[in-house]
Amino acid sequence: MTIKDFFTENNKDLDKNQARDFGWLIVEKLKSEPIEWGSKVISTKDQNEIKRDLKRLKSGEPLGYILGTVPFVNCEIKVTPDVLIPRSETEQLCDYIINEYEGVPTKILDMCTGSGCIAVALAKNLDAFVLATDISEKALSVARQNALANFAQVDFVSGDMFERVTGTFDIIVCNPPYLSEKEIENLPKSVKDYEPSSALFGGVDGLDFYKKLSAEAPKFLNSGGVMYLEVGDFQADAVAEILNKNFDCDIMSDYYGFDRFVIARSKK
Ligand SMILES: C[S@@+](CC[C@H](N)C(=O)[O-])C[C@H]1O[C@@H](n2cnc3c(N)ncnc32)[C@H](O)[C@@H]1O
């Protein structure tokens, strides 16, 4: 059987997103681009393995956990159920920071590092000292593996926000848990049932972490330091408002036109 026939036979009852993920699954597992599928034969062993993975996809498990790694900037990031799967918005934020600070020696704190995707991408692409922190030891274990696998020099420390952070930084970057109580109720199954809830929930209004950052970050920023924050849909104005006392804020949109980033420049 050709890969093309295998794909056609098994994608019949999939919705649009599942069919896209099924396609990616085949590309990744067989290391074969769709253009070759009509002329390449798939072994029975590969068919059985991919059918097993397809069952997991159909039950709602995200593709990232099934494959075990995701591409992020120019890094390969390992993901397990202990960490959030890095999103394309976060990649956009890293690309932006890398462009801004290329060639400039910089001290960076990555708060709420999870898989370490941000810390690893910035350490690999900038002339930077990077410290990363997270409350979850299990997440930090994955983040450490990602730093090693990507040849990125990152220091890690576990703790509640700034609890165990020492020193001052030119940049604090943070993609904190930011979903509100209401949003948690309406999450898709692939997120609610599979991604760690500690990576998602940001308090009743989703803004708890931004309030803590606003109060504590100034002590950890060098003069002229900048915070780069990812925020949830429709939170950017509220976050800028929270930060206004100590920071001059700019709001930046993602590639889809949603205001998803707040850039907060220290007033001191
Ligand atoms: C939205 S995830 C972001 C992960 C990663 N930075 C990314 O962008 O994919 C938020 C992370 O915050 C961590 N976290 C939750 N509460 C925390 C706290 N009080 N202090 C530090 N980290 C915390 C979670 O363990 C999770 O890894």
The ligand as an SDF file (V2000), in Angstrom:
LIG
                    3D

 27 29  0  0  0  0  0  0  0  0999 V2000
    1.7120   29.1010   30.3000 C   0  0  0  0  0  0  0  0  0  0  0  0
    3.0010   28.0460   30.8990 S   0  0  0  0  0  0  0  0  0  0  0  0
    4.3450   28.7280   29.9940 C   0  0  0  0  0  0  0  0  0  0  0  0
    5.4180   27.7470   29.6920 C   0  0  0  0  0  0  0  0  0  0  0  0
    6.4750   28.2510   28.6890 C   0  0  0  0  0  0  0  0  0  0  0  0
    7.1340   29.4530   29.1640 N   0  0  0  0  0  0  0  0  0  0  0  0
    5.8260   28.5190   27.3250 C   0  0  0  0  0  0  0  0  0  0  0  0
    5.7270   29.6980   26.9500 O   0  0  0  0  0  0  0  0  0  0  0  0
    5.4350   27.5610   26.6390 O   0  0  0  0  0  0  0  0  0  0  0  0
    3.1690   28.6880   32.5280 C   0  0  0  0  0  0  0  0  0  0  0  0
    4.2240   28.0260   33.4370 C   0  0  0  0  0  0  0  0  0  0  0  0
    4.1530   28.7170   34.7030 O   0  0  0  0  0  0  0  0  0  0  0  0
    4.4670   27.8150   35.7220 C   0  0  0  0  0  0  0  0  0  0  0  0
    3.9580   28.3620   36.9990 N   0  0  0  0  0  0  0  0  0  0  0  0
    2.7130   28.2840   37.5150 C   0  0  0  0  0  0  0  0  0  0  0  0
    2.6490   28.9160   38.6910 N   0  0  0  0  0  0  0  0  0  0  0  0
    3.8780   29.4200   38.9280 C   0  0  0  0  0  0  0  0  0  0  0  0
    4.4540   30.1790   39.9880 C   0  0  0  0  0  0  0  0  0  0  0  0
    3.7040   30.5630   41.0310 N   0  0  0  0  0  0  0  0  0  0  0  0
    5.7450   30.5230   39.9070 N   0  0  0  0  0  0  0  0  0  0  0  0
    6.5130   30.1390   38.8440 C   0  0  0  0  0  0  0  0  0  0  0  0
    6.0250   29.4170   37.8110 N   0  0  0  0  0  0  0  0  0  0  0  0
    4.7360   29.0650   37.8540 C   0  0  0  0  0  0  0  0  0  0  0  0
    3.8060   26.5190   35.2940 C   0  0  0  0  0  0  0  0  0  0  0  0
    4.4020   25.4130   35.9350 O   0  0  0  0  0  0  0  0  0  0  0  0
    4.0340   26.5580   33.7630 C   0  0  0  0  0  0  0  0  0  0  0  0
    5.1920   25.8390   33.4370 O   0  0  0  0  0  0  0  0  0  0  0  0
  1  2  1  0
  2  3  1  0
  2 10  1  0
  3  4  1  0
  4  5  1  0
  5  6  1  0
  5  7  1  0
  7  8  2  0
  7  9  1  0
 10 11  1  0
 11 12  1  0
 11 26  1  0
 12 13  1  0
 13 14  1  0
 13 24  1  0
 14 15  1  0
 14 23  1  0
 15 16  2  0
 16 17  1  0
 17 18  1  0
 17 23  2  0
 18 19  1  0
 18 20  2  0
 20 21  1  0
 21 22  2  0
 22 23  1  0
 24 25  1  0
 24 26  1  0
 26 27  1  0
M  CHG  2   2   1   9  -1
M  END
$$$$
